[in-house]
């Protein structure tokens, strides 16, 4: 392996000059920098990429912080896939770092990416508060974008989906179809998304003069198993319900399986709506109605905005993204349906 001394000899400069080029500290002429970079590459000296990054203050890397409990599932597969493709098209590399299990660990992951000299950072937070993220953005010169959270101060540094609104409209649709007893399966309630979707459901019931019955709200954990367990809990309550909204499609699938096992037909007896519109949803029997979040559009906006911050150009103000309710065979009219209700 080549040494710094060998690079210095090949470049015709001192070892101290090579060190200054690598650290980016101290004056070195552009011509000398090029000589050193050329010598580094010819000698196969390991820090060649790092050297360029330090000297030019550009890594062409975008960091992405996501806690590992969110890696599974189509929603995050789509987010990461779209981010990687979009960055590849702009000549940049995606660096994924685990935010682990707390706000402190998410903050440590952000600092790790800053220490790696990533040009910009994307955060999909689970534990950091809005105020904490505003402080992080204010503190660092690198552009930072936050996905799925509305910031109070640095509004242009965030994009988010109207989870409450989409849940509200799904619940309202079921009410318009004649459903009055609508159950809800939550996601993990340490998730802001889960809380917003539950809030939208409750708001829609109250707006339509229907009671919010806690016994028709079952706790889930985003998994099919938790969806199945939630249905067991709902059935054990012995309260009637004609529809279920599950906070993601995995739980909706688990709910459908449990209902089938106990001889309750979907949608004849129970209608079901999920979230995320996973690729499997149209191929289930019955096919699953689902709310599709505009994941690709959100990530495209995030990347476009970061590239604009780094390279200059138009900076969009589009922050709020709306979801679509995709109706399939898992939803039918409820017992109080009449043509006048639609």
C-alpha positions as CSV (number, residue, x, y, z in Angstrom):
1,X,0.0,0.0,0.0
2,X,1.3,3.4,-0.9
3,X,2.2,5.9,1.7
4,X,1.8,9.7,2.0
5,X,5.6,10.0,1.5
6,X,5.4,8.1,-1.8
7,X,2.6,10.4,-2.9
8,X,4.6,13.5,-2.0
9,X,7.6,12.2,-4.0
10,X,5.5,11.4,-7.0
11,X,3.9,14.8,-6.9
12,X,7.2,16.6,-6.4
13,X,6.0,18.3,-3.2
14,X,6.6,17.9,0.5
15,X,4.7,15.5,2.8
16,X,3.3,18.6,4.6
17,X,1.8,19.8,1.4
18,X,0.1,16.5,0.8
19,X,-1.3,16.7,4.3
20,X,-2.6,20.2,3.7
21,X,-4.4,19.0,0.6
22,X,-5.9,16.0,2.4
23,X,-7.1,18.1,5.4
24,X,-8.3,21.0,3.3
25,X,-6.5,23.3,5.7
26,X,-3.9,25.9,4.8
27,X,-3.3,27.4,1.4
28,X,-2.3,25.2,-1.5
29,X,-2.5,26.4,-5.1
30,X,-5.0,24.7,-7.4
31,X,-2.2,23.5,-9.7
32,X,-0.5,21.8,-6.8
33,X,-3.8,20.3,-5.6
34,X,-4.2,18.7,-9.0
35,X,-0.7,17.4,-8.9
36,X,-1.3,15.8,-5.5
37,X,-4.7,14.3,-6.6
38,X,-3.1,12.9,-9.7
39,X,-0.3,11.4,-7.6
40,X,-2.8,9.9,-5.1
41,X,-4.7,8.2,-7.9
42,X,-1.6,6.9,-9.7
43,X,-0.1,5.6,-6.5
44,X,-3.4,3.9,-5.5
45,X,-3.3,5.8,-2.2
46,X,-6.4,4.8,-0.2
47,X,-7.7,8.2,0.9
48,X,-8.1,9.5,-2.7
49,X,-11.8,9.9,-2.5
50,X,-11.7,11.3,1.0
51,X,-8.9,13.7,-0.1
52,X,-11.0,15.2,-2.8
53,X,-14.0,15.5,-0.5
54,X,-12.0,17.3,2.1
55,X,-10.4,19.6,-0.4
56,X,-13.5,20.4,-2.4
57,X,-15.9,20.2,0.6
58,X,-18.1,18.1,-1.6
59,X,-18.8,14.4,-1.2
60,X,-21.7,13.9,-3.7
61,X,-23.3,11.9,-0.9
62,X,-26.8,12.5,0.6
63,X,-27.4,10.9,4.0
64,X,-30.7,9.4,5.0
65,X,-31.6,8.7,8.7
66,X,-34.3,6.1,9.3
67,X,-34.8,4.1,12.5
68,X,-34.4,0.3,11.9
69,X,-37.9,-0.5,13.2
70,X,-39.3,1.2,10.1
71,X,-37.2,-0.7,7.5
72,X,-39.8,-3.5,6.9
73,X,-42.8,-3.0,4.6
74,X,-43.6,-1.6,1.2
75,X,-43.9,2.0,2.4
76,X,-40.3,2.3,3.4
77,X,-39.1,0.1,0.5
78,X,-40.7,2.6,-1.8
79,X,-39.2,5.6,0.0
80,X,-35.6,4.2,-0.1
81,X,-35.9,2.9,-3.7
82,X,-37.2,6.2,-5.0
83,X,-34.5,8.1,-3.1
84,X,-31.7,5.9,-4.4
85,X,-32.9,6.1,-8.0
86,X,-33.4,9.9,-7.9
87,X,-30.0,10.5,-6.4
88,X,-28.4,8.2,-8.9
89,X,-29.9,10.2,-11.7
90,X,-28.4,13.4,-10.2
91,X,-24.9,11.8,-9.9
92,X,-25.1,11.4,-6.1
93,X,-24.8,8.5,-3.7
94,X,-27.3,7.6,-0.9
95,X,-25.9,6.8,2.5
96,X,-28.4,5.1,4.8
97,X,-27.8,5.3,8.6
98,X,-29.8,3.7,11.4
99,X,-31.6,6.1,13.8
100,X,-32.1,3.1,16.2
101,X,-34.5,3.5,19.2
102,X,-34.4,7.0,20.7
103,X,-34.2,10.7,19.9
104,X,-30.6,10.7,21.1
105,X,-29.7,7.9,18.7
106,X,-31.4,9.6,15.8
107,X,-29.4,12.8,16.6
108,X,-26.2,10.7,16.8
109,X,-27.0,9.3,13.4
110,X,-27.4,12.8,12.0
111,X,-24.1,13.8,13.5
112,X,-22.5,10.7,12.0
113,X,-23.6,11.7,8.5
114,X,-22.3,15.3,9.2
115,X,-19.0,13.8,10.2
116,X,-18.9,11.8,7.0
117,X,-19.2,15.2,5.2
118,X,-22.4,14.3,3.5
119,X,-23.5,17.2,1.4
120,X,-27.1,17.1,2.7
121,X,-29.2,14.9,5.0
122,X,-32.7,13.5,4.8
123,X,-34.4,12.6,8.1
124,X,-37.4,10.3,8.5
125,X,-37.9,10.9,12.2
126,X,-39.6,8.7,14.7
127,X,-38.4,10.1,18.0
128,X,-37.0,13.6,17.4
129,X,-39.4,16.4,18.2
130,X,-40.3,19.1,15.7
131,X,-38.5,21.7,17.9
132,X,-35.4,19.5,18.1
133,X,-35.3,19.2,14.3
134,X,-35.7,22.9,13.8
135,X,-32.7,23.4,16.1
136,X,-30.6,20.9,14.1
137,X,-31.4,22.7,10.9
138,X,-30.5,26.1,12.3
139,X,-27.3,24.7,13.7
140,X,-25.8,23.2,10.6
141,X,-24.9,24.7,7.2
142,X,-25.6,21.5,5.3
143,X,-29.1,21.4,3.9
144,X,-31.4,19.1,5.9
145,X,-34.9,17.9,4.8
146,X,-37.4,16.2,7.1
147,X,-39.9,13.7,5.6
148,X,-43.4,13.2,7.1
149,X,-43.2,15.9,9.8
150,X,-44.4,19.5,9.6
151,X,-41.8,21.8,11.0
152,X,-42.8,25.0,12.8
153,X,-39.8,27.2,12.0
154,X,-38.0,25.8,8.9
155,X,-41.2,25.1,6.9
156,X,-39.4,24.8,3.6
157,X,-37.2,22.0,5.0
158,X,-40.1,19.6,5.4
159,X,-42.6,17.7,3.3
160,X,-45.4,15.7,4.8
161,X,-48.5,13.8,4.0
162,X,-52.0,14.6,5.4
163,X,-52.4,11.4,7.3
164,X,-55.2,12.8,9.4
165,X,-57.1,14.1,6.4
166,X,-56.8,10.8,4.5
167,X,-58.1,8.8,7.5
168,X,-60.9,11.3,7.9
169,X,-62.0,10.9,4.3
170,X,-61.8,7.1,4.5
171,X,-64.0,7.1,7.6
172,X,-66.4,9.6,6.0
173,X,-66.6,7.4,2.9
174,X,-67.7,4.4,5.0
175,X,-70.2,6.6,6.8
176,X,-71.6,7.7,3.4
177,X,-71.9,4.0,2.5
178,X,-74.2,3.4,5.5
179,X,-71.7,2.2,8.1
180,X,-72.2,3.5,11.6
181,X,-70.2,1.1,13.7
182,X,-66.7,1.5,12.3
183,X,-63.8,-0.2,14.1
184,X,-60.2,1.1,13.9
185,X,-56.9,-0.7,14.2
186,X,-54.1,1.7,15.2
187,X,-50.4,1.5,14.4
188,X,-47.8,1.7,17.1
189,X,-48.8,4.8,19.1
190,X,-45.3,6.0,19.5
191,X,-45.5,6.8,15.8
192,X,-46.8,10.3,14.8
193,X,-48.3,8.8,11.6
194,X,-50.3,6.3,13.7
195,X,-51.5,9.1,16.0
196,X,-52.6,11.3,13.0
197,X,-54.5,8.4,11.4
198,X,-56.4,7.7,14.6
199,X,-57.2,11.4,15.0
200,X,-58.7,11.6,11.5
201,X,-60.9,8.6,12.3
202,X,-62.2,10.1,15.5
203,X,-62.7,13.5,13.9
204,X,-64.8,12.1,11.1
205,X,-67.0,10.2,13.6
206,X,-67.6,13.3,15.7
207,X,-68.2,15.5,12.6
208,X,-71.0,13.0,11.6
209,X,-72.5,12.9,15.1
210,X,-71.3,9.4,15.7
211,X,-69.8,8.3,19.1
212,X,-66.1,7.5,19.5
213,X,-66.2,4.2,21.3
214,X,-62.8,3.2,22.7
215,X,-63.9,-0.4,22.6
216,X,-63.9,-0.3,18.8
217,X,-60.4,1.0,18.7
218,X,-57.8,-1.9,18.8
219,X,-54.1,-1.4,19.2
220,X,-51.9,-2.7,16.4
221,X,-48.1,-2.8,15.8
222,X,-48.1,-2.5,12.0
223,X,-47.8,-6.3,11.5
224,X,-50.3,-8.9,10.1
225,X,-50.1,-10.7,13.4
226,X,-51.2,-7.6,15.3
227,X,-54.1,-7.0,12.8
228,X,-55.3,-10.6,13.5
229,X,-55.0,-10.0,17.3
230,X,-56.9,-6.7,17.0
231,X,-59.8,-8.5,15.3
232,X,-59.8,-11.0,18.1
233,X,-60.0,-8.2,20.6
234,X,-62.8,-6.4,18.7
235,X,-64.9,-9.6,18.5
236,X,-64.3,-10.3,22.2
237,X,-65.9,-6.9,23.0
238,X,-69.2,-8.2,21.5
239,X,-69.9,-4.8,20.2
240,X,-71.3,-4.8,16.6
241,X,-69.2,-3.3,13.8
242,X,-69.7,-3.4,10.1
243,X,-66.4,-1.9,8.9
244,X,-62.7,-1.8,9.9
245,X,-60.1,0.8,9.0
246,X,-56.6,-0.6,9.6
247,X,-53.6,1.8,9.8
248,X,-51.7,-0.2,7.3
249,X,-52.3,-2.9,4.7
250,X,-50.3,-5.5,6.7
251,X,-52.7,-5.2,9.6
252,X,-55.7,-5.2,7.2
253,X,-54.5,-8.5,5.8
254,X,-54.1,-10.0,9.2
255,X,-57.6,-8.8,10.1
256,X,-59.1,-10.3,6.9
257,X,-57.4,-13.7,7.7
258,X,-58.8,-13.7,11.2
259,X,-62.3,-12.8,10.0
260,X,-62.1,-15.6,7.4
261,X,-61.0,-18.1,10.1
262,X,-64.1,-17.4,12.2
263,X,-66.5,-17.5,9.3
264,X,-67.1,-13.7,8.9
265,X,-67.1,-12.8,5.2
266,X,-65.4,-9.7,3.8
267,X,-67.1,-7.5,2.5
268,X,-70.5,-9.1,3.0
269,X,-70.4,-8.8,6.8
270,X,-67.4,-6.5,7.4
271,X,-65.8,-4.0,5.0
272,X,-62.1,-3.3,5.4
273,X,-59.8,-0.4,4.3
274,X,-56.0,-0.3,4.8
275,X,-53.2,2.2,4.2
276,X,-50.2,2.1,1.9
277,X,-51.7,0.3,-1.1
278,X,-49.1,-2.5,-1.1
279,X,-48.5,-4.3,-4.5
280,X,-50.3,-7.4,-3.1
281,X,-53.5,-5.4,-2.3
282,X,-55.2,-5.9,-5.8
283,X,-54.4,-9.6,-5.8
284,X,-56.0,-10.5,-2.5
285,X,-59.4,-12.2,-2.4
286,X,-61.3,-10.0,-2.0
287,X,-59.0,-7.3,-3.3
288,X,-58.1,-4.8,-0.6
289,X,-59.3,-1.2,-0.6
290,X,-56.4,1.0,0.5
291,X,-55.2,4.6,1.0
292,X,-52.2,5.4,-1.2
293,X,-49.7,8.0,0.2
294,X,-47.8,9.9,-2.5
295,X,-44.5,8.5,-1.4
296,X,-42.7,8.9,-4.8
297,X,-43.9,12.5,-5.2
298,X,-42.8,13.3,-1.7
299,X,-39.3,11.9,-2.1
300,X,-38.9,13.5,-5.5
301,X,-39.7,16.9,-3.9
302,X,-37.2,16.2,-1.1
303,X,-34.4,15.4,-3.5
304,X,-35.3,18.3,-5.9
305,X,-35.3,20.7,-3.0
306,X,-31.9,19.4,-1.6
307,X,-30.3,19.6,-5.1
308,X,-31.7,23.2,-5.4
309,X,-30.2,24.1,-2.1
310,X,-26.8,22.6,-3.1
311,X,-26.6,23.6,-6.7
312,X,-29.0,26.6,-7.0
313,X,-32.3,26.7,-8.8
314,X,-36.0,26.9,-8.2
315,X,-37.1,26.0,-4.7
316,X,-40.6,24.7,-4.6
317,X,-43.0,25.6,-1.7
318,X,-45.0,22.4,-2.0
319,X,-45.0,20.8,1.4
320,X,-48.3,19.1,2.0
321,X,-49.1,16.0,-0.1
322,X,-52.6,14.4,-0.3
323,X,-53.3,10.7,-0.4
324,X,-55.8,8.8,-2.6
325,X,-58.5,6.3,-1.5
326,X,-58.3,3.3,-3.9
327,X,-61.6,1.4,-3.7
328,X,-61.6,-2.4,-4.3
329,X,-63.7,-5.4,-3.4
330,X,-63.2,-5.3,0.4
331,X,-65.7,-2.5,0.8
332,X,-69.5,-2.7,0.4
333,X,-72.5,-0.8,1.6
334,X,-73.3,-0.8,5.3
335,X,-76.7,-1.7,6.9
336,X,-77.8,1.9,6.8
337,X,-77.0,2.6,3.2
338,X,-79.5,4.4,1.0
339,X,-79.1,6.2,-2.3
340,X,-79.8,9.5,-0.5
341,X,-76.6,9.1,1.6
342,X,-74.3,9.5,-1.4
